[in-house]
Amino acid sequence: MTDQPEQPAPQHVFLSDAVEQTLAALRPGELDAVEELVERLAVHPRLGIPVPGGTNPEVDDYTARTDPASDTSDRISVVYRLHEGMSAIFVTWVIAGP
């Protein structure tokens, strides 16, 4: 028997086409920061700040910011939807830039 707290099952993470395009344009440190955040969200999906106004009661919208990127020190916003019934996170936007 172990005294370790039980980790929740990770959520499935899906990226929109717009997110895929944005990720391809990021610098290496920025990409690492986004990937690290998405990995954390898969295990702790409510880390982000809730975004009010959703129309579907089964879906919660959130926004989260990365840690500063190692090469630019920029922080990147990640907008996502949590659908608990599907055990899924849908990353809809990654917002980076000046």
HUTAUR-V672024 format. One line per field, one symbol per residue. ss: DSSP state (H for helix, E for strand, L for the rest). burial: b if it has 9 or more other ideal C-beta (glycine too) atoms within 8 Angstrom, else e. A space follows every 10 residues. Layout:
ss=???
burial=???
//
This chain:
ss=LLLLLLLLLL LEEEELHHHH HHHHHLLHHH HHHHHHHHHH HHHLLLLLEE LLLLLLLLEE EEEEELLLLL LLLLLLEEEE EEEHHHLEEE EEEEELLL
burial=eeeeeeeeee bbbeebeebb ebbeebeebb bbbbebbbeb bbbebeebee beebeeeebb bbbbebeebe eeeebbbbbb bbbeeeebbb bbbbbbee
//
